[in-house]
């Protein structure tokens, strides 16, 4: 194993998530680097060859997928030494809760129970932070070349503009640059791998250590590519150039929370939408448009964040269309803030244990534990990742192995088939492939191989 790595090593091995950490560091040394979309709609670092190919100790220790970087267990011991509880999947934590925000309209504004925006807003209300780095929709996506990006918000109204889930690639380099240049105390909202990148940077750089006061993590299944939105447009038969706004999970209190509905708003104000189960690539577990690095992540619940949030995907919560959060609290400061709000009736939360939290994300943990252990035995090229699970080809059943291989195959070829369809200006090339892929996947998952039956169950399912 190499002692040091370069950005090229990680990118060419399929382990780059596009977080922007390396580009933020390059900027401090006057290197003109950036993060931009590759041919398959995933964000990747770009810059001078002398930087991109240069092996360095700093990059090796701060890239979240570097085999030499500290893992989540190592980081959480240092970050949360007084955490009272520990769970194999959830990590170290103070307390866990399930419920929702009871005050104002936070719950209805969010995709789930409204707690992510509430916590960020409450930190600002109490004067604990000066700004929040979070994802917002771009005002002019056709000009900016993306539908979502990171921004630092400094008012409650600005923070609340970032509510709802964004299944779209984003990166941190621009907001990290602002944090270095503008003194203050900041909170960052991000998915697990990006929270890990932030914590690794904080260990290396005293400016980030001082100014990034709180980290708010989001439970994560995987990161989608930007082509996911284009696929929506193809299937809803609207030109992507006319799509002005994307909502991945339109909220309807009269429908179960796990009945996702994709909604596109066009430049002329028209709105088109479709339930995810009517989309050929709408089965999240199948791995369509998944970043390759996600195949080698073992953190589902943002174990290094001060507080992390997910959806409570167990009954009776998953049927509640208003949305319900499950949260993991690790910071004593945040724990005191949440406890006080529960006492005041501002939050309606019930305490739960680590086993319950794991249960709400059962599929994600199976993919990131048993599935990861199996993938580590065959699916890596170049840099070999070192994870907290050992390679294991014996534990999964033959049926599970087939599912893991099919999911990996879908994630690997989805972007390539979409690229080809774009090149040929023929959406049918991708959509036909996707229909075949999901039929095979469902045939494996449900022990049925009949294409017509799979199509009927998936495409013609009625609410």
C-alpha positions, -999 to +999 in steps of 0.1 A: +000+000+000+012+035-009+021+058+019+007+089+003-020+095-023-029+122-049-064+134-060-058+114-092-053+082-072-087+085-055-106+097-086-092+070-109-100+043-083-137+054-082-134+065-046-139+103-050-172+116-038-165+151-050-167+168-016-144+196-025-121+193+005-090+189-016-099+219-038-104+240-007-069+231+005-055+238-029-070+273-028-051+281+003-018+274-015-027+295-046-035+265-068-062+271-094-083+240-089-121+235-089-148+209-086-169+203-117-192+177-133-176+148-152-192+132-183-215+111-161-228+140-140-207+134-109-186+161-093-148+156-094-118+178-087-100+194-116-068+213-116-032+216-128-015+182-134+013+192-110-014+194-082-038+167-094-011+140-096+009+152-066+010+128-037+008+147-004+005+139+033-022+166+037-044+151+011-038+116+023-049+125+058-080+146+048-096+129+019-126+110+034-121+080+013-083+078+017-072+045+033-048+065+054-073+089+069-088+084+103-120+064+103-153+073+119-145+054+151-112+072+156-128+106+149-158+101+172-136+090+201-119+124+200-150+144+191-174+129+216-153+114+245-182+117+270-209+100+248-229+077+271-241+052+245-225+032+217-241+011+189-223-008+162-242+010+134-250+043+151-216+048+167-211+069+198-240+091+209-257+108+238-293+101+229-317+092+201-352+105+194-380+100+170-406+127+163-410+161+147-410+198+152-442+211+169-437+248+165-445+270+134-445+253+100-410+237+101-425+202+098-446+210+067-417+229+050-393+200+053-393+166+036-395+148+069-402+161+105-386+195+100-358+190+126-328+198+104-339+233+096-352+238+132-318+229+148-299+251+124-323+280+130-323+274+168-284+275+169-287+309+151-315+322+174-294+314+205-263+332+191-243+300+189-234+305+152-232+333+127-239+313+096-251+280+083-235+262+053-263+243+036-277+233+002-302+256-016-317+256-050-300+278-076-320+308-089-311+302-125-300+266-131-296+269-168-271+297-164-253+283-133-252+248-148-266+231-117-298+229-098-284+230-062-253+243-045-239+252-011-245+286+004-238+302+038-270+317+052-269+343+079-306+349+087-334+325+098-353+332+065-323+322+045-318+291+065-354+280+060-349+283+022-327+252+024-355+229+037-362+196+020-341+168+006-317+173-024-307+141-041-281+160-062-243+163-062-230+193-043-195+202-030-181+223-001-151+241-016-167+275-020-182+277+015-150+264+030-132+292+013-156+317+029-152+302+063-115+306+061-118+342+049-146+355+071-143+351+109-173+338+127-188+306+140-204+283+115-226+252+113-223+228+083-252+206+072-239+176+051-241+139+043-218+115+063-188+115+040-187+153+038-191+157+076-161+133+079-141+155+054-149+185+075-138+168+107-106+157+091-099+193+079-106+206+114-079+183+128-054+197+103-063+233+102-068+254+133-089+280+115-115+254+106-113+239+141-121+273+156-148+285+131-168+253+124-186+251+156-213+226+148-218+198+123-253+186+113-253+153+095-279+137+072-285+100+071-275+089+036-283+059+013-260+072-016-253+103-036-271+106-070-255+121-101-269+152-118-283+130-145-310+118-122-329+151-128-324+147-165-339+113-163-370+128-146-373+152-175-370+125-201-396+104-185-420+134-179-414+144-215-402+179-209-369+194-222-343+197-194-335+232-206-370+242-196-368+228-160-364+257-135-370+239-102-367+204-089-385+189-059-375+153-052-400+146-025-432+166-029-450+165+004-486+155+006-499+149+042-526+126+028-501+101+015-475+080+033-442+097+037-423+070+018-444+075-013-419+098-030-432+121-057-408+140-081-420+174-092-405+196-119-414+233-124-408+247-158-398+282-169-433+290-180-447+280-146-461+247-156-457+218-131-452+181-140-448+153-115-447+116-111-444+091-083-410+075-081-424+040-085-436+050-120-400+060-130-378+033-144-350+043-121-371+053-091-362+023-069-337+038-046-322+005-035-313-005-071-285+020-072-293+041-103-270+071-107-251+062-075-216+076-071-191+048-073-175+059-039-208+051-022-201+014-028-173+018-003-189+039+025-196+024+059-213+054+076-251+055+072-260+080+100-232+106+099-213+092+130-190+122+133-217+149+134-228+167+165-263+157+156-276+137+127-311+133+111-329+107+091-364+096+082-381+071+105-387+044+080-407+021+103-444+020+111-464+039+122-440+067+112-434+058+075-472+061+068-475+095+083-475+119+054-466+149+076-431+133+080-411+120+110-375+124+119-352+100+138-322+119+153-289+110+169-275+136+193-238+135+202-229+171+213-238+180+250-246+215+238-271+203+212-285+177+237-293+205+262-309+226+234-331+197+222-340+187+258-351+222+267-373+224+235-389+191+244-398+204+278-412+236+263-434+217+239-416+231+208-404+196+198-425+165+200-399+138+204-397+104+221-364+089+232-353+057+214-322+035+216-296+026+190-314-006+180-345+014+170-324+038+150-307+010+132-341-005+124-353+027+107-323+023+083-322-014+080-317-016+042-289+010+044-270-009+071-273-041+052-258-025+021-230-008+041-221-038+063-228-072+047-229-058+012-197-037+017-179-067+032-187-087+001-178-059-024-144-055-007-136-090-019-140-083-056-151-048-066-121-025-062-095-012-087-064+009-079-065+022-044-078-004-020-101+011+006-097+001+043-131+000+060-144-009+095-158-041+081-135-069+069-138-084+034-162-114+036-175-135+008-189-162+031-216-145+051-241-134+024-264-160+009-262-168-028-294-147-033-279-117-015-247-120-034-266-118-067-285-087-055-253-070-044-236-077-077-266-065-097-268-033-077-231-027-083-236-034-120-265-009-122-245+018-104-215+012-127-233+012-160-261+036-154-241+067-160-224+052-191-257+043-206-271+077-199-240+093-215-245+072-246-282+081-248-273+118-245-246+114-272-271+098-295-299+122-285-320+091-279-335+088-244-349+054-254-314+039-253-311+046-216-347+040-207-348+006-224-316-005-206-330+008-173-362-012-177-343-043-184-319-037-154-347-030-129-366-061-141-336-083-135-330-066-101-365-071-090-365-106-103-335-113-080-349-093-051-383-110-051-372-144-064-392-139-096-377-137-131-408-130-151-403-096-169-439-090-175-448-096-138-420-074-127-431-046-150-467-049-139-457-048-102-433-018-107-448+004-135-485-002-131-486-001-093-514+022-082-516+043-051 
